[in-house]
Amino acid sequence: MTSQAVKIQGVQHYFGSGNLRKQVLFDNQLQIEPGEIVIMTGPSGSGKTTLLTLIGTLRSVQEGSLEVLGQQLLGATDDDRIALRRRIGFIFQAHNLFESLTAFQNVKMALDLFDFSPEEVSSRIRELLTRLGLGNRIDFKPASLSGGQKQRVAVARGLVHRPKLILADEPTAALDEKSGREVVTMFQEFAEQEGAAILLVTHDNRILDVADRIVRMVDGRIKSNVLVQESRIICEFLKDVPVFSKLTPRTLTDMADKMFLEAFPPGATVIRQGDAGDKFYLIREGRVKVEVERDGNVRQVAELSKGSFFGEAALINHEPRNASVVAVSDLQVYTLGPEDFQRSLDASATLEEEVRKVLFERQ
């Protein structure tokens, strides 16, 4: 079972059929960890909501791998998707409240599928609605609520069952600054205290500061994946690695902004000898062993730890991986795609010279 809340690999999606078939998502990759807040931005029509609805099991996965809370959605049955949907919190811009129900009753619908006592149901709902400034509107129906109040009811409905994954599409668009800040503060608390992973699609620049990462989509493709809170940490980390220490601040920042953080358990094969090179790896925490197989015999040629890197040979020489790398302990690595790695080399002759030197010494 995957440790990520969301793991997307090579996801593509199409609308229509026959001559009218149109591709709207292209080979997307994304991982969201438990307790992480990811904000997705991009122009209208770029595929953000389509990707969100695939993650939320509201559409069927057509191509690629999509794992949500440990469940593979490619080929999943309707029953599988329905069961998974109960573990997700949804908050959409169109609040979709039932006009015949009060605020309390609308929120209660999210708890009807769970075995909570009437006392706990009432306590959770009243606590959330009061926290969102609706304590005096609990028994009001939507017709008696403003647009912002309706949206806050929808937020409460999405959070009340304490889901492990929260998907929100423009959750603060209809809210004033104070209400919007209260909502994102609650998101932060759910991430920290409940370990919930949160994916927000938004154009609201007021809430970007809560993100651990900002993902930008353009024309159906994830174009950037910036580790907001860790960007400065990565730069400081890179400065302490001799190979990167002479890079300009601009080059360091560009590298940091394009890096992904990935985790592997002990014993996991991070790269396999003979595979095509698709990433450059920099160890943040943990240890790996580098093994080479020749004539059926496996020989360990190196053990690498924090600050070391690997995976550069295949990217520099444009050849298959010349060794396997296996995690010895719990491992966290920053990864950089081949195009971004090459841009970093091109931006600094010193970096390419130093990377090649380390490669030569390791052989």
Secondary structure, 3 states (H helix, E strand, C coil): CCCCCEEEEEEEEEECCHHHCEEEEEEEEEEECCCCEEEEECCCCCCHHHHHHHHCCCCCCCEEEEEECCEECCCCCHHHHHHHHCCEEEECCCCCCCCCCCHHHHHHHHHCCCCCCHHHHHHHHHHHHHHCCCCCCCCCCHHHCCHHHHHHHHHHHHHCCCCCEEEEECCCCCCCHHHHHHHHHHHHHHHHHHCCEEEEECCCHHHHHHCCEEEEEECCEEEEEEECCCHHHHHHHHHCCHHHCCCCHHHHHHHHHCCEEEEECCCCEEECCCCCCCCEEEEEECCEEEEEEECCEEEEEEEECCCCEECHHHHHHCCCCCCEEEECCCEEEEEECHHHHHHHHHHCHHHHHHHHHHHHHHC
